[in-house]
Amino acid sequence: MEMETWRPVLVFLLFLPSVLLFCNSANAKRSPLFPAFLKAGLKQSSDSGRGLYETRYFTQGLDHFDFTPQSYGTFQQRYLVNDTHWGGKGAPIFVYTGNEGDIGWFAQNTGFMYEIAPYFRALLVFIEHRYYGESMPFGGEEVAYSNATTLGYLSSTQALADYATLIIDLKKNLSSEGSPVVVFGGSYGGMLAAWFRLKYPHVTIGALASSAPILQFDDLVSPYTFDDIVTKDFRSESENCYKVIKNSWKEIEDTASQPGGLEKIEKSFKLCKGQGQGVENWIEIAVIYTAMTDYPTASNFLVPLPAYPVKQMCKAIDNPTAGNDTFARLYGAMNIYYNYSGTETCLAAGGDSDEHGMARGWSWQSCTEMTIVEGGSNNESILPPATYNYTEQAVACQNYYGVAPRPHWITTEFGGHDIRRVLKRFGSNIIFFNGLRDPWSGGGVLKSLSNSLIAIVAPEGAHHVDLRFSTKEDPKWLKTVRTKETKIIAGWLEQYYSDSRST
């Protein structure tokens, strides 16, 4: 199976290479103003999230939409709470709509919520998405992921119903039914936040949907948009950098086909033994994820990276000491992505890690409802040329799971076509943030749709950069974005409390 078949699975949002469960990667070709409330110690949280939240569990229903005997099953859904600044009964509740992975990872990378909580005296809640992390139906992954029958309860609509059920129950237990709820999310979580506001307006008064590609479905966006933005990111830094990467694919292929070629590739890239055959996919992943996480400050979201990593990659490629050796130039760039900490003795191109528990669940979602339109690369692309082929993806899903994708379901369920006219009729109180250096911004809402459906666009922004913990090195434009988002949320809450007093 060719890697391009599974590119939507590979790169969608935050995914690691191991999402490609169906592929042999060795043979694949592609795939109001507020102060700085928190002390610096909170910004570098430990893996356990100590000091950021406490862990709780909720007995959640397996199926919210049917009444068969099995539908009444339950599972333990994990959620994280920080009540340090909560004002008590009637005070706001800020909820993060969990993504496709361990909720602790997202809680530790969504500093904006912690930083505005004292200002609003808000309770913070991070809810884990079903079938990810510890929120596993059927007693655990072995059964939950075993076949299409048990996986059939994994969908965005079930997840949204989970959030609504948990939020309503939590407010009741806190004797705070009058507390306004604002939902937050980034990437797939941002899509869920926007959809939650549209589907459950009686539960939440507003949503901040950051880097949410809600238009990356059906024929709303060209399948070439994603790769075009990746190309633009690198080309804007250095034309030579762009050309070196673009022209490297053939050189790698030619070298690999020669006697001793794989050994030469391993040596050039300082790869761990036996991993030369996966180098094209390995390089492509680094290029894509660096474009996505091209943050203006050093980060440790996917991997440790310096500030402006695209620029740093291109500096490595343009370094004159590398001479005309393409592989030496590329090695310098790859070392920034895969070994910026400098601790690796050899670089692993196998990509079999799933540290945040995303792979297996997202593979199913990609084969059912999340049929992302992405994966096409034209001849100008920095990535290998490829044609988007939905049919191949559908066949692969049918062969593996015994199910076929439903490519039109997301736009049927949540809308998307003629979004300005449709959402103006019934939508309100959603902030859509997009950074134009993020390849997923091509599927985002980039123009405000009404006075309360507000698009905030940052030309220099990357993937949900607005939600990250602030630092003293943050550029002025990023501070301005966060201030604007805070003021909008303050307006929603002021209106809510004003309406409550008048009734």
C-alpha positions as CSV (number, residue, x, y, z in Angstrom):
1,M,0.0,0.0,0.0
2,E,1.4,3.4,-1.0
3,M,1.9,6.0,1.8
4,E,-0.1,8.6,-0.1
5,T,-3.2,6.5,0.6
6,W,-2.8,7.3,4.3
7,R,-1.5,10.9,4.2
8,P,-4.8,12.1,5.7
9,V,-4.1,9.8,8.6
10,L,-0.5,10.7,8.8
11,V,-0.5,14.4,9.1
12,F,-4.0,15.3,10.4
13,L,-3.5,17.7,13.2
14,L,-0.8,16.3,15.6
15,F,-0.2,12.8,14.5
16,L,2.9,10.8,15.0
17,P,4.3,8.5,12.3
18,S,2.9,5.4,14.1
19,V,-0.6,6.3,13.0
20,L,0.2,4.4,9.8
21,L,-0.9,1.1,11.3
22,F,-1.7,-0.3,7.9
23,C,1.6,0.6,6.1
24,N,5.0,-0.9,6.0
25,S,6.9,2.4,6.5
26,A,10.1,0.9,5.1
27,N,8.4,0.4,1.7
28,A,6.2,3.4,1.8
29,K,6.9,6.5,-0.4
30,R,4.9,9.1,1.4
31,S,2.7,9.8,4.1
32,P,-9.7,43.3,29.1
33,L,-5.8,43.2,29.6
34,F,-4.6,40.8,32.3
35,P,-1.3,40.3,34.1
36,A,1.0,37.3,33.9
37,F,-0.8,35.3,36.6
38,L,1.3,32.2,36.6
39,K,4.8,31.9,37.7
40,A,7.4,30.4,35.3
41,G,7.4,27.1,37.2
42,L,4.0,26.2,35.9
43,K,5.1,26.7,32.3
44,Q,7.4,23.7,32.4
45,S,5.0,21.1,33.7
46,S,6.1,17.6,34.5
47,D,4.6,14.6,32.7
48,S,2.2,14.0,35.6
49,G,0.9,17.6,35.3
50,R,1.7,18.1,39.0
51,G,0.4,21.5,40.1
52,L,-1.7,22.0,37.0
53,Y,-4.7,19.8,37.7
54,E,-6.2,16.9,39.7
55,T,-7.6,13.8,38.0
56,R,-11.2,12.7,38.3
57,Y,-13.4,10.1,36.6
58,F,-17.0,10.2,35.4
59,T,-19.2,7.2,34.7
60,Q,-20.1,7.8,31.0
61,G,-22.7,6.2,28.9
62,L,-21.5,4.1,26.0
63,D,-24.1,5.2,23.4
64,H,-26.1,8.4,23.6
65,F,-28.2,7.8,20.5
66,D,-29.6,4.2,20.6
67,F,-31.6,2.2,23.1
68,T,-30.3,-1.3,22.5
69,P,-29.2,-3.3,25.5
70,Q,-25.5,-2.7,24.7
71,S,-26.1,1.0,24.5
72,Y,-26.6,1.2,28.2
73,G,-23.0,0.1,28.9
74,T,-20.7,2.5,30.7
75,F,-17.0,3.4,30.9
76,Q,-14.9,5.6,33.1
77,Q,-14.1,8.9,31.4
78,R,-11.2,10.8,32.7
79,Y,-11.3,14.6,33.2
80,L,-8.8,17.0,34.8
81,V,-9.8,19.9,37.1
82,N,-8.0,23.0,38.3
83,D,-10.1,25.0,40.8
84,T,-7.3,27.2,42.2
85,H,-9.0,30.4,41.1
86,W,-12.6,29.4,40.9
87,G,-15.0,31.9,42.3
88,G,-17.6,29.3,43.4
89,K,-21.3,29.0,42.7
90,G,-22.2,30.9,39.6
91,A,-18.6,31.6,38.5
92,P,-17.5,30.6,35.0
93,I,-16.4,27.2,33.9
94,F,-13.8,26.9,31.1
95,V,-13.8,23.5,29.4
96,Y,-11.3,22.0,27.0
97,T,-12.9,19.6,24.6
98,G,-10.3,16.9,24.4
99,N,-8.5,15.8,21.3
100,E,-7.3,12.6,19.8
101,G,-4.9,11.6,22.6
102,D,-4.0,11.6,26.3
103,I,-5.8,14.6,27.9
104,G,-2.8,15.4,30.1
105,W,-0.7,16.2,27.1
106,F,-3.3,18.9,25.9
107,A,-3.8,20.2,29.5
108,Q,0.0,20.8,29.8
109,N,0.0,22.6,26.4
110,T,-3.0,24.9,26.8
111,G,-1.5,27.6,29.1
112,F,-3.9,30.3,27.9
113,M,-6.7,28.8,29.9
114,Y,-4.6,28.8,33.1
115,E,-3.4,32.4,32.5
116,I,-6.9,33.9,32.1
117,A,-8.6,31.8,34.8
118,P,-7.6,34.2,37.7
119,Y,-9.0,37.1,35.8
120,F,-12.4,35.4,35.3
121,R,-12.3,33.4,38.6
122,A,-12.9,30.4,36.4
123,L,-12.9,26.6,37.1
124,L,-10.8,24.8,34.5
125,V,-11.9,21.4,33.2
126,F,-10.1,19.2,30.6
127,I,-12.2,16.3,29.3
128,E,-10.6,13.3,27.7
129,H,-12.0,12.1,24.4
130,R,-13.5,8.6,24.5
131,Y,-11.2,5.9,23.2
132,Y,-8.1,7.9,24.0
133,G,-5.8,8.0,27.1
134,E,-7.5,6.3,30.0
135,S,-11.1,6.8,28.7
136,M,-11.4,3.4,27.2
137,P,-14.8,1.6,26.8
138,F,-15.0,-2.2,27.1
139,G,-12.4,-2.3,29.9
140,G,-9.4,-1.4,27.8
141,E,-7.7,-1.1,24.5
142,E,-7.5,-4.8,23.7
143,V,-11.3,-5.1,23.4
144,A,-12.1,-1.5,22.5
145,Y,-9.9,-1.5,19.4
146,S,-10.4,-5.2,18.5
147,N,-13.0,-4.8,15.7
148,A,-15.5,-2.5,14.0
149,T,-18.3,-3.6,16.4
150,T,-16.5,-2.2,19.5
151,L,-14.9,0.7,17.6
152,G,-18.3,1.8,16.3
153,Y,-18.9,3.9,19.4
154,L,-15.9,6.1,18.6
155,S,-17.1,9.2,16.8
156,S,-17.2,13.0,17.2
157,T,-20.9,13.0,17.8
158,Q,-20.6,10.6,20.7
159,A,-17.7,12.6,22.1
160,L,-19.7,15.8,22.0
161,A,-22.6,14.1,23.8
162,D,-20.0,12.9,26.4
163,Y,-18.9,16.5,27.0
164,A,-22.5,17.8,27.3
165,T,-23.4,15.0,29.7
166,L,-20.4,15.4,31.9
167,I,-20.6,19.2,32.0
168,I,-24.3,19.1,33.0
169,D,-23.6,16.6,35.7
170,L,-20.6,18.5,37.0
171,K,-22.5,21.7,37.3
172,K,-25.3,19.9,39.2
173,N,-22.8,18.3,41.7
174,L,-21.3,21.7,42.2
175,S,-24.7,23.3,42.9
176,S,-23.7,25.8,40.2
177,E,-26.2,25.2,37.4
178,G,-26.1,28.9,36.7
179,S,-22.4,28.9,35.8
180,P,-21.7,29.9,32.2
181,V,-19.5,27.5,30.3
182,V,-17.0,28.5,27.6
183,V,-15.3,25.7,25.6
184,F,-11.8,25.8,24.2
185,G,-10.0,23.6,21.8
186,G,-7.1,23.4,19.4
187,S,-6.8,21.4,16.2
188,Y,-9.3,18.5,16.3
189,G,-10.2,19.8,19.8
190,G,-10.9,23.2,18.2
191,M,-13.2,21.6,15.7
192,L,-15.1,19.9,18.5
193,A,-15.3,23.2,20.4
194,A,-16.9,24.9,17.4
195,W,-19.3,22.0,16.8
196,F,-20.1,21.8,20.5
197,R,-21.2,25.5,20.5
198,L,-23.4,24.8,17.4
199,K,-24.9,21.6,18.7
200,Y,-25.2,22.4,22.4
201,P,-25.8,26.1,22.7
202,H,-27.8,25.5,25.9
203,V,-24.7,24.0,27.5
204,T,-22.0,26.6,26.4
205,I,-22.2,30.3,25.8
206,G,-19.2,30.4,23.5
207,A,-16.2,28.6,22.0
208,L,-12.6,29.4,21.2
209,A,-11.8,27.2,18.2
210,S,-8.1,27.4,17.5
211,S,-6.6,26.1,14.3
212,A,-9.8,24.2,13.6
213,P,-9.9,23.0,10.0
214,I,-13.7,22.5,9.9
215,L,-13.7,23.1,6.1
216,Q,-11.2,20.4,5.2
217,F,-14.0,18.1,4.0
218,D,-16.0,17.3,0.9
219,D,-15.0,19.6,-2.0
220,L,-14.7,22.7,0.2
221,V,-10.9,22.8,0.1
222,S,-8.4,21.7,-2.5
223,P,-6.5,18.6,-1.6
224,Y,-3.3,20.5,-2.5
225,T,-3.9,23.3,0.0
226,F,-2.0,21.7,2.9
227,D,1.2,20.9,1.0
228,D,1.0,24.3,-0.7
229,I,1.2,26.0,2.7
230,V,4.1,23.8,3.8
231,T,5.9,24.7,0.6
232,K,5.2,28.5,1.2
233,D,6.6,28.3,4.7
234,F,10.0,27.0,3.7
235,R,10.2,29.0,0.4
236,S,9.5,32.2,2.3
237,E,12.6,31.5,4.4
238,S,15.0,30.5,1.6
239,E,14.6,29.6,-2.0
240,N,17.7,27.5,-1.8
241,C,16.4,25.6,1.2
242,Y,13.2,24.9,-0.7
243,K,15.0,23.7,-3.7
244,V,17.4,21.4,-1.8
245,I,14.5,19.7,0.0
246,K,12.4,19.5,-3.2
247,N,15.1,18.0,-5.3
248,S,16.3,15.6,-2.6
249,W,13.6,13.0,-3.1
250,K,14.9,11.8,-6.4
251,E,18.5,11.8,-5.1
252,I,17.4,9.7,-2.2
253,E,15.5,7.3,-4.4
254,D,18.4,7.0,-6.8
255,T,20.9,6.4,-4.0
256,A,18.7,3.8,-2.4
257,S,18.4,1.8,-5.6
258,Q,22.2,1.5,-6.0
259,P,24.4,-1.3,-4.4
260,G,25.3,-0.1,-0.9
261,G,22.9,2.9,-1.3
262,L,21.0,2.2,1.9
263,E,24.2,1.9,3.9
264,K,25.3,5.3,2.5
265,I,21.9,6.9,3.5
266,E,22.2,5.4,7.0
267,K,25.7,6.8,7.4
268,S,24.9,10.3,5.9
269,F,21.9,10.8,8.2
270,K,23.5,9.0,11.2
271,L,20.5,6.7,11.3
272,C,20.2,3.7,13.6
273,K,21.3,0.5,11.9
274,G,18.8,-0.9,9.3
275,Q,16.6,2.2,8.9
276,G,17.9,3.7,5.7
277,Q,14.9,2.5,3.8
278,G,12.4,4.7,5.7
279,V,14.3,8.0,5.2
280,E,11.9,9.6,2.7
281,N,8.9,9.3,5.0
282,W,11.1,10.4,8.0
283,I,12.2,13.6,6.2
284,E,8.7,14.4,5.1
285,I,7.3,14.0,8.6
286,A,9.9,16.5,9.9
287,V,9.2,19.0,7.2
288,I,5.4,18.8,7.8
289,Y,5.5,19.0,11.6
290,T,8.1,21.8,11.6
291,A,5.8,23.9,9.4
292,M,2.8,23.1,11.8
293,T,4.8,24.0,14.9
294,D,6.7,27.0,13.6
295,Y,6.4,28.8,16.9
296,P,8.1,32.1,17.7
297,T,9.5,30.6,20.9
298,A,11.2,27.4,21.8
299,S,8.7,24.5,22.4
300,N,8.5,20.9,23.4
301,F,5.0,20.1,22.1
302,L,5.7,17.3,19.6
303,V,9.5,17.3,20.0
304,P,12.0,19.8,21.5
305,L,12.4,22.6,18.9
306,P,14.0,26.0,18.8
307,A,12.1,29.2,18.1
308,Y,11.2,29.6,14.5
309,P,12.2,26.0,13.6
310,V,11.6,26.4,9.8
311,K,14.1,29.3,9.8
312,Q,16.6,27.1,11.7
313,M,16.1,24.2,9.4
314,C,16.8,26.4,6.4
315,K,19.9,27.9,8.1
316,A,21.2,24.4,8.5
317,I,20.6,23.6,4.8
318,D,22.1,26.9,3.6
319,N,25.2,26.4,5.8
320,P,28.1,26.7,3.4
321,T,30.2,24.2,5.4
322,A,28.0,21.5,4.0
323,G,29.2,22.2,0.5
324,N,27.2,20.6,-2.3
325,D,26.4,17.5,-0.4
326,T,22.6,17.3,-0.3
327,F,22.6,14.6,2.4
328,A,24.9,16.6,4.6
329,R,22.6,19.6,4.2
330,L,19.5,17.6,5.0
331,Y,21.1,15.9,8.0
332,G,21.7,19.3,9.6
333,A,18.0,20.1,9.1
334,M,16.8,16.7,10.4
335,N,19.1,17.0,13.4
336,I,17.2,20.1,14.4
337,Y,13.9,18.3,14.4
338,Y,14.9,14.8,15.6
339,N,17.8,15.7,17.9
340,Y,17.6,19.4,19.0
341,S,18.3,18.2,22.6
342,G,21.5,16.6,21.3
343,T,21.0,13.4,23.3
344,E,20.5,10.9,20.5
345,T,23.4,8.8,19.5
346,C,21.7,7.7,16.3
347,L,18.5,8.8,14.7
348,A,15.5,6.5,14.4
349,A,13.6,6.6,11.1
350,G,11.3,3.7,12.0
351,G,8.6,5.9,13.6
352,D,7.0,3.3,15.8
353,S,6.3,5.4,18.9
354,D,2.8,6.4,20.0
355,E,3.7,8.3,23.2
356,H,0.4,10.1,23.4
357,G,-1.9,7.3,22.5
358,M,-3.3,8.7,19.3
359,A,-2.7,6.2,16.5
360,R,-5.2,3.4,16.8
361,G,-8.3,5.5,17.6
362,W,-7.5,8.1,14.9
363,S,-7.0,5.4,12.3
364,W,-10.6,4.4,12.9
365,Q,-12.0,7.9,12.8
366,S,-10.1,8.5,9.5
367,C,-11.8,5.5,8.1
368,T,-15.3,6.5,9.0
369,E,-16.2,10.2,9.4
370,M,-13.0,12.2,9.4
371,T,-12.3,11.9,5.7
372,I,-9.9,14.8,5.5
373,V,-9.3,16.2,2.0
374,E,-5.5,16.4,2.0
375,G,-2.5,14.7,0.5
376,G,-2.1,16.2,-3.0
377,S,1.2,17.7,-4.0
378,N,1.9,19.4,-7.3
379,N,5.2,19.8,-9.1
380,E,6.0,23.0,-7.2
381,S,5.5,21.3,-3.8
382,I,8.5,20.9,-1.5
383,L,7.0,17.4,-0.8
384,P,7.0,14.5,-3.3
385,P,4.4,14.9,-6.1
386,A,1.2,13.0,-5.2
387,T,-2.4,12.8,-6.3
388,Y,-5.2,12.8,-3.8
389,N,-7.1,9.5,-4.2
390,Y,-10.2,9.0,-2.1
391,T,-10.9,5.7,-3.7
392,E,-7.7,4.1,-2.6
393,Q,-8.3,5.3,0.9
394,A,-11.9,3.9,0.9
395,V,-10.7,0.5,-0.4
396,A,-7.9,0.3,2.3
397,C,-10.5,1.1,5.0
398,Q,-12.8,-1.5,3.7
399,N,-10.1,-4.1,3.6
400,Y,-8.8,-3.4,7.1
401,Y,-11.9,-2.6,9.1
402,G,-14.7,-3.9,6.9
403,V,-16.2,-0.4,6.8
404,A,-16.1,2.4,4.2
405,P,-15.6,6.1,5.0
406,R,-18.6,8.4,4.9
407,P,-17.0,11.5,3.2
408,H,-20.1,13.7,3.3
409,W,-21.1,13.0,6.9
410,I,-19.2,15.8,8.6
411,T,-20.7,18.5,6.4
412,T,-24.1,16.9,6.8
413,E,-23.9,16.8,10.5
414,F,-22.1,20.1,11.3
415,G,-22.4,22.1,8.1
416,G,-19.7,23.6,6.0
417,H,-21.1,24.4,2.6
418,D,-21.9,28.1,2.2
419,I,-20.8,28.5,5.8
420,R,-21.1,32.2,5.9
421,R,-24.8,32.2,5.1
422,V,-25.7,29.1,7.1
423,L,-23.8,30.1,10.3
424,K,-25.1,33.6,10.2
425,R,-28.6,32.2,10.5
426,F,-28.0,30.1,13.7
427,G,-24.4,30.4,14.9
428,S,-23.0,32.9,17.4
429,N,-20.2,33.4,19.9
430,I,-17.3,31.5,18.2
431,I,-13.8,32.7,17.8
432,F,-11.9,31.0,15.0
433,F,-8.1,31.5,15.3
434,N,-5.8,30.6,12.5
435,G,-2.1,31.2,12.0
436,L,-1.3,31.3,8.3
437,R,2.0,29.4,8.7
438,D,-0.1,26.4,9.8
439,P,-0.8,24.1,6.9
440,W,-4.2,23.4,8.4
441,S,-5.2,27.1,8.1
442,G,-6.3,26.3,4.6
443,G,-9.3,24.5,6.0
444,G,-10.1,27.1,8.7
445,V,-12.5,30.0,8.9
446,L,-10.4,33.0,7.9
447,K,-13.0,35.7,7.6
448,S,-15.5,36.8,10.3
449,L,-19.0,35.6,9.5
450,S,-20.9,38.0,11.8
451,N,-20.3,40.3,14.8
452,S,-20.2,37.2,17.0
453,L,-18.6,34.7,14.7
454,I,-15.1,36.2,14.7
455,A,-12.1,35.1,12.7
456,I,-8.7,36.1,14.1
457,V,-5.9,35.6,11.6
458,A,-2.2,35.8,12.4
459,P,0.1,35.8,9.3
460,E,3.0,34.6,11.4
461,G,1.1,32.2,13.5
462,A,1.4,28.4,13.6
463,H,-0.8,25.6,14.9
464,H,-2.9,26.8,17.8
465,V,-0.1,29.0,19.0
466,D,-2.6,31.3,20.8
467,L,-3.4,28.5,23.3
468,R,0.2,27.9,24.4
469,F,1.7,29.2,27.7
470,S,2.9,32.8,27.2
471,T,6.6,33.6,27.6
472,K,8.5,36.8,27.9
473,E,9.9,36.2,24.3
474,D,6.4,36.2,22.8
475,P,6.1,38.7,19.8
476,K,3.8,41.6,20.0
477,W,1.3,40.2,17.5
478,L,0.8,37.1,19.7
479,K,0.2,39.1,22.8
480,T,-2.4,41.2,20.8
481,V,-4.2,38.0,19.7
482,R,-4.5,36.7,23.3
483,T,-5.7,40.1,24.5
484,K,-8.4,40.2,21.8
485,E,-9.6,36.7,22.6
486,T,-9.7,37.6,26.3
487,K,-11.8,40.7,25.7
488,I,-14.2,38.8,23.5
489,I,-14.7,36.1,26.1
490,A,-15.2,38.8,28.8
491,G,-17.9,40.3,26.5
492,W,-19.7,36.9,26.3
493,L,-19.6,36.6,30.1
494,E,-20.7,40.2,30.7
495,Q,-23.7,39.6,28.4
496,Y,-24.6,36.3,30.1
497,Y,-24.6,37.8,33.6
498,S,-26.5,40.9,32.4
499,D,-29.2,38.7,30.8
500,S,-29.4,36.6,34.0
501,R,-29.9,39.7,36.1
502,S,-32.7,40.9,33.8
503,T,-34.6,37.7,34.0
